[in-house]
Amino acid sequence: MRLGELFEELDNANEMDLSTIKGKIISTVQSLDNSKQSASILARVHNTLRHSSIIQDIQANLGGGMSEKFIGEISQIIFNGLAGFNEENINNFLNDLEDDKVINTKALLSPQVQLSSVFSSAAGYKVFKALIKFGIDINRKGPGEFGLATLSNRIAFPKSGGGDLIIDGSLVEIKSALSADAGRGGGRLGHQPPVTVEAQRQVFDAFNQKYNNIMEISTKSISAGKYIDLLNSRLPVGQKTTIGNKEYNNNSLRYELSLPLISNIIGSSDGKRIATMISKSNDRETTLNEYYVTQFKQYKAGSNWDRMLFFDLTADIAISVSNENEFRSAFEHIKVLPPSIVPTQPNEVFAQLSLR
């Protein structure tokens, strides 16, 4: 998919429309000192964009509709991304755009890569960053998706099925982190929470009522990590606890509480496996990692994509994984923020990705 088709409709635009778009182009390249250079670059940029090809795919993803305001918005963002580059840089970028060389898609899908290195030039990467938020929330498109599709013929939107983009024929789920704040992450391992906040809270409340508030918490929510920490503190593995006049096996109590809480989120089969791990081990990291892998596998199976591509603008890195083993290997670079066992918002039951 190429950017320029976006402007095919300009052939039928009236004089006022053309004047408006020309004005936006001129304002973007005003930083060039030499007026002759400016005129040459202006003509090249305008010609290249008028004859490229993205509008059909964007129209399809907007239900067949495309407003002049929308076209003007994307054009302004693209030209702003080129501001500050000299004539040679801009011409090189436009040559790459015409020849479909802006993005090295094979490198983009490699297990780990410096994100900026998959672009043919600094200008191409800056244009992508300028486009990063373009199209967010349009037909559930996320950050970077329109930007990637705009700059390569080998990247397109799927017409149906799972995945956010088709890259070199593979359905790819995109997760992106735009903020320098690690806590704001790059997307969660799931879309549709299978459980309500109230249901999880009820499990906790029923257990505490039965066992004299042994697992009472002061907050309304608790993450999986803090949940395991609390179990290890209140109900240590391999020990017994006296509640009232009765002595209980801690492993059994840990399992009794964990089974419904975890099964409500990941299903009874995987829920039993993770609950058993929690009941028998104090090893927080191993248990959490297994929980993350389970959510990854379920997410992939339920969404039917081939690969997950996670990129982080601040860290300038991209990670691509297609299966359980690759996801496990990526733990060296990906920080997974623990999901909630008792959430404040339903989607918090899915683990969140970060690279810091």
RAPE-V265020 format. One record per pair of residues at least 24 apart in sequence whose ideal C-beta (glycine too) atoms are under 7 Angstrom apart, sorted by the first residue. I is the first residue (numbers start at 0). J is the second residue. D is the distance in Angstrom with one decimal. If there is no record, write none. Layout:
[[I:J:D] [I:J:D]]
This chain:
[[0:52:6.5] [0:53:5.4] [0:56:5.3] [0:148:5.2] [0:151:6.7] [0:152:5.6] [0:154:6.2] [0:155:4.9] [1:51:4.1] [1:52:4.2] [1:53:6.1] [1:99:6.8] [1:152:5.4] [2:48:6.4] [2:51:4.5] [2:53:5.2] [2:77:7.0] [2:96:6.3] [2:149:4.9] [2:150:6.5] [3:47:5.9] [3:48:4.9] [3:49:6.3] [3:50:5.0] [3:51:1.4] [3:52:5.9] [4:51:5.3] [4:52:3.0] [4:53:5.1] [4:54:4.7] [4:55:6.3] [5:48:6.8] [5:51:6.7] [5:53:4.8] [5:54:4.7] [5:70:6.4] [5:73:6.4] [6:48:4.9] [6:49:4.1] [7:54:6.0] [8:54:6.6] [9:49:5.6] [16:67:6.3] [19:71:6.9] [20:71:6.7] [20:74:6.2] [23:71:6.9] [23:74:6.2] [23:75:5.1] [23:78:6.3] [24:78:5.8] [27:78:3.7] [27:79:5.9] [27:81:6.6] [27:82:5.3] [30:82:5.9] [30:83:6.2] [36:86:5.0] [40:86:5.6] [40:89:5.5] [43:90:6.5] [43:93:5.8] [44:93:6.7] [47:93:4.8] [47:96:6.3] [47:97:6.2] [51:96:6.8] [53:148:7.0] [53:149:5.5] [56:148:6.6] [56:155:6.0] [56:156:5.5] [60:138:5.1] [60:156:5.3] [61:137:6.6] [61:138:6.8] [73:133:6.1] [76:129:5.3] [76:130:5.8] [76:133:5.7] [77:126:6.0] [77:129:6.9] [77:130:6.8] [79:129:5.7] [80:125:5.1] [80:126:3.7] [80:129:3.2] [80:130:6.9] [81:122:6.2] [81:126:6.4] [84:122:5.0] [88:120:6.8] [88:122:5.0] [89:122:6.5] [91:120:5.8] [92:120:5.6] [92:122:4.0] [92:123:5.6] [95:119:4.6] [95:120:6.6] [95:123:6.4] [99:151:6.4] [99:152:4.6] [101:150:4.5] [101:151:6.2] [102:147:6.9] [102:150:5.5] [102:151:4.4] [104:151:6.2] [104:153:4.8] [104:154:6.5] [104:166:5.5] [104:167:5.0] [105:167:6.9] [107:166:6.7] [107:317:6.4] [108:166:6.1] [108:167:6.8] [108:306:6.4] [108:308:6.7] [108:319:4.8] [109:319:6.3] [110:318:7.0] [110:319:5.9] [110:325:6.6] [111:316:6.9] [111:318:5.5] [111:332:6.2] [112:317:5.2] [113:315:5.7] [113:316:6.3] [114:310:5.2] [114:315:5.1] [114:316:5.9] [114:317:4.6] [115:315:5.4] [123:150:6.7] [126:150:7.0] [128:312:6.6] [131:177:6.5] [131:312:6.9] [141:173:5.8] [141:175:6.5] [142:175:4.5] [142:177:5.7] [143:173:6.2] [143:175:4.8] [143:310:6.8] [144:173:5.6] [160:303:5.7] [161:302:4.1] [161:303:3.5] [161:304:4.4] [162:304:3.7] [162:305:6.9] [169:305:4.3] [169:306:5.5] [170:304:4.4] [170:305:4.7] [171:304:6.3] [171:305:6.7] [171:306:5.0] [171:308:5.1] [172:302:6.5] [172:304:4.4] [172:307:4.6] [173:308:5.5] [174:307:6.4] [174:309:4.3] [174:352:5.5] [175:310:5.5] [176:311:4.3] [176:312:7.0] [176:353:6.2] [176:354:6.3] [177:312:5.5] [179:313:4.6] [181:334:6.7] [181:353:4.7] [181:355:4.1] [184:336:5.7] [184:351:4.0] [184:352:5.7] [184:353:4.5] [185:309:5.6] [185:311:6.3] [185:352:4.6] [185:353:6.1] [186:352:5.8] [187:346:6.0] [187:349:3.9] [187:350:6.6] [187:351:5.0] [188:294:4.2] [188:295:5.5] [188:298:4.8] [188:349:4.9] [188:350:4.8] [189:294:6.4] [189:298:5.3] [189:349:3.6] [192:345:3.6] [192:346:5.5] [192:348:5.4] [193:263:7.0] [193:264:6.4] [194:263:4.2] [194:264:5.7] [194:348:6.4] [195:345:6.4] [196:342:5.6] [196:343:6.8] [196:345:6.2] [198:263:6.1] [199:260:6.3] [199:263:6.4] [199:340:6.7] [199:341:4.5] [199:342:6.8] [200:341:5.7] [202:259:4.9] [202:260:5.4] [203:341:5.8] [206:256:4.8] [210:242:5.3] [210:252:6.9] [211:242:5.1] [211:243:6.3] [213:240:6.9] [213:242:6.2] [214:256:6.4] [219:343:6.2] [220:339:5.4] [220:341:5.1] [220:342:5.5] [220:343:4.6] [221:339:6.7] [221:340:5.6] [221:341:5.0] [222:337:4.4] [222:338:6.9] [222:339:5.3] [222:340:6.9] [223:287:6.1] [223:290:6.2] [223:337:4.4] [223:338:5.5] [223:340:5.3] [224:283:6.4] [224:287:6.1] [224:337:4.0] [226:340:4.6] [227:277:6.5] [227:283:4.9] [227:286:6.2] [228:283:6.8] [230:277:6.7] [231:281:5.1] [236:279:6.4] [236:280:6.4] [236:281:5.1] [250:278:4.8] [250:279:6.1] [253:277:5.7] [253:278:4.2] [254:278:3.7] [260:340:5.3] [264:348:4.9] [265:293:5.7] [265:294:6.7] [265:297:6.3] [269:293:5.1] [287:337:6.0] [288:330:6.6] [291:335:4.8] [291:350:5.0] [292:323:5.8] [292:326:6.1] [292:327:6.3] [294:349:6.2] [294:350:5.4] [295:326:4.9] [296:323:5.8] [309:333:6.8] [309:352:5.7] [311:354:4.2] [314:354:4.6] [314:355:6.3] [316:354:5.9]]
